[in-house]
Amino acid sequence: MEIKQTCVAGTMESSDIMVTLEPGGNGIEIELKSNVKAQFGKEILRAITETLEEFDVKNARVTAVDKGALDCTIRARVKTALSRAGGKAALNWKV
């Protein structure tokens, strides 16, 4: 999937994550901001990366601002941002 435009999904509320996707040209670049990065940063990055790989995203810049989101929320926010950024009307929403 090609990222065609910059899009955002999620909020800055507690237990959520705000994911911003932008077109990129150098593979997948992820910037993670989280109060729990030391404890859960690897898991958050893995959830983001696996979701991007599931939709065959090769080039994208991702900014994720985490406020304690669960894995299922992270994946849902990435999928929502992908649906907006890729111009797709519908994605496979299985979790």
N, C-alpha and C positions, 0 to 999 in steps of 0.2 A: 504494500500500500504506500502510496506517495502522500506526504503531508503537503497539501496545497496552500494552506493559509494558517495563520496563528489562531489558536483557539484555547479556551479555558473551560475547565469543568471543576466543580467543587466549590467549597467555601472556606473561610478562615475560622469557622466555628470549631468548638471543641469536638474531638472524635471524627474530624473530617480531614481532607487533604485537598489542596488546590493544585491542580495539574495544568500547566501551560505547555502546549506543544507548538513548535515552530518548525518551518522547513529548515533542514540542515544539509550540509554537503560532505561532512566528514564522519559518517557513521552515526552511531547513537551517542549523544552527549547528554548526561543527566547531572543536574545540579539539585542537590537535596538540602533543604533547610528543615531541621526538626529539632525539637527540644530533647527527643529521645534517640537522636542519631547514634550516640555511643552504644546504646543498648540494642537498638533495632534497625540501624541503618542498612545493614547487609540484607535483611529480610525485606525492607521497603524497596531497595534497589532491585532485588530479585523479582519482586512482584511486578514492578514497572517493566523491567527488561523482558520477563516472560510474556507479559501481555503484548508488548510491542512485537516480539518474535512471533507470537501466535497470529498476528495480522501481517506478517512479513514486511515490517517497517525496517528499511535499511538506513535511512538518513533522517535524523530528527534531533532537535534540541528540546530537551525536557527540563522544565523547572518545576519542582515539587516542593510545596510548603506544607509540611505535615503538622497536624495538631492532634496526633494520637489516633489516627485512623486504623481500623482493622484491615487485614489483608483483602477481604471481600470488597471493602469500600475503596481501597486503592485501585484494585482491578476494575471496578465499575467506573471510577472517575477517569482512568486511562482510556477505557473503551468509549466513554461518552466523548472525551476530547478527540479521540480518533474519528468518531463518526462525524464530528463537526469539522475537523481539520482536513479530512480526506474527501469531503463532499459526498459521503455515502448516506443514503437515506436510512439504511438498516444494516446492522451488523449481527453476527451470531452472538447473542447475549448470554450464552451459557457461562456459568461461573465454575 
